[in-house]
Structures are given as C-alpha cells and as structure tokens.
C-alpha cells in the first residue's frame, strides 16, 4: 500500500515510449492508490519533473535504439539533478553487463527486465520508497 502524507497519494512518474505498457502501468498504479503521471517522451518528462515533484520515477529504456546508453545516462543525470533524492527504477527489454553498469553508475536504484509483473513493480516501488524514508 502506498504511503500517504497529508492525504496525498504517492506521486510516481512513468517515462515510457511503449504507449501500451506505460498506460497499463499507470492504470495499475492508480487503482492501487498511487498518483501516476505517464509521459511518453524524455523531453516532456524532464520539463515536468519540477512541477509534478515525483516521489519515484520509472524510466523505460528501448535497448534497440543505437544511442540508448547515451540518452539513458543523460536522462538519469538530469533526473538526479532536478530530483536528487527520488529513487529511479529503470525498465528495459533486455539486460547486458554494459547496460547494467551504466544504469547503476548514473544513479538508478533498480533495473527491471520486461516483461515484469505489475505486482513485482509495486514491491520494488514500496521497497525504494521505504528505503528513502529510513
């Protein structure tokens, strides 16, 4: 169950190019008590970070893109600069040693490989939110 402060739902930003997956995740989080914001482009997400003030951020990474590692590193750096204490959870369709090193070196807390069950995503999210409070 998401933590609530002053009656507010936990704000979670989802940055995901896969429209179907992003909308399903946002719907699932909303029905489980979170306040999700689904954004399909990195530029829009960066612009929206300060206004939305997320308490956690999910970033979907399309590994088929040739510049994925560079873009992802830049995105993580920007998120950490704008929201330094917010846990960032990366989601990707494949895992490689190179990708794993870049993701964690740039500040992501977790790397999930799709397909992933939404209930597991919720467990990871709660774990990161609890660690942030402790």
C-alpha positions in Angstrom: 0.0 0.0 0.0 1.4 3.4 -0.9 2.4 5.7 1.8 0.3 8.9 2.2 1.4 12.1 3.6 -1.3 14.8 4.4 -3.9 12.7 2.5 -1.9 12.8 -0.8 -1.2 9.8 -2.9 2.4 8.9 -3.7 3.4 10.6 -6.9 5.1 8.3 -9.5 6.3 9.5 -12.8 6.5 6.9 -15.6 8.7 7.8 -18.6 7.9 5.1 -21.2 8.0 5.1 -25.0 5.9 1.9 -25.2 2.4 3.5 -25.0 0.5 0.4 -24.2 2.8 -0.7 -21.4 3.1 2.8 -19.9 -0.7 3.3 -19.9 -1.3 -0.1 -18.3 1.3 0.6 -15.6 -0.2 4.0 -14.9 -3.7 2.5 -14.7 -2.5 -0.3 -12.4 -0.7 2.2 -10.1 -3.7 4.5 -10.0 -6.0 1.6 -9.0 -3.6 0.7 -6.2 -3.6 4.1 -4.6 -0.7 5.9 -6.4 -0.9 9.2 -8.3 0.9 8.2 -11.6 1.9 10.6 -14.4 2.6 8.8 -17.7 4.9 10.7 -20.1 6.0 9.1 -23.4 9.0 11.4 -24.2 12.1 12.1 -22.2 12.0 15.9 -23.0 8.4 16.2 -21.7 9.4 14.2 -18.6 12.4 16.5 -17.8 10.2 19.5 -18.3 7.5 18.1 -15.9 9.8 16.9 -13.1 9.9 20.1 -11.1 6.1 20.7 -11.4 5.0 17.2 -10.6 7.6 16.6 -7.9 7.5 12.8 -8.1 8.4 10.6 -5.2 9.7 7.9 -7.6 10.4 7.7 -11.3 10.2 4.7 -13.6 12.1 5.1 -16.9 11.6 2.6 -19.7 14.6 2.1 -21.9 14.3 0.9 -25.5 17.5 -1.1 -26.0 17.0 -1.3 -29.7 17.9 2.4 -30.1 21.5 2.8 -31.1 22.1 5.7 -28.7 20.1 4.2 -25.9 23.0 4.2 -23.4 23.9 7.8 -24.0 20.3 9.0 -23.9 19.7 7.0 -20.7 22.8 8.3 -19.0 21.8 11.9 -19.8 18.2 11.2 -18.6 19.4 9.8 -15.3 21.8 12.7 -14.7 19.0 15.2 -15.4 16.6 13.4 -13.0 19.2 13.2 -10.3 20.0 16.9 -10.8 16.3 18.0 -10.6 15.1 15.5 -8.0 18.3 14.3 -6.2 16.6 12.1 -3.5 14.0 10.5 -5.8 14.5 6.8 -6.5 14.8 6.0 -10.2 13.8 2.5 -11.4 14.8 1.6 -14.9 12.8 -0.9 -17.0 14.3 -2.5 -20.1 13.5 -5.2 -22.6 17.0 -6.8 -22.3 19.8 -6.9 -19.8 23.5 -6.6 -20.6 26.6 -6.1 -18.5 27.3 -2.8 -20.2 23.8 -1.5 -19.7 23.7 -2.6 -16.0 27.0 -0.8 -15.2 25.8 2.4 -16.9 22.4 2.3 -15.2 23.8 1.9 -11.7 26.7 4.3 -12.2 24.3 7.0 -13.2 22.1 6.7 -10.1 19.3 4.3 -10.9 18.4 2.2 -7.9 16.9 -0.8 -9.7 16.9 -2.4 -13.2 13.8 -4.4 -14.1 13.7 -6.6 -17.3 10.4 -6.7 -19.2 8.1 -8.5 -19.1 7.6 -7.8 -15.5 4.5 -8.3 -13.3 2.9 -5.1 -12.0 2.7 -6.7 -8.6 6.5 -7.1 -8.6 6.9 -3.5 -9.8 4.8 -2.4 -6.8 7.0 -4.4 -4.4 10.1 -2.8 -5.8 8.5 0.7 -5.6 7.5 0.2 -2.0 10.9 -1.1 -1.1 12.5 2.0 -2.7 10.1 4.4 -1.0 10.7 2.7 2.4 14.4 2.9 1.9 14.1 6.6 1.1 12.2 7.3 4.3 14.6 5.3 6.6 
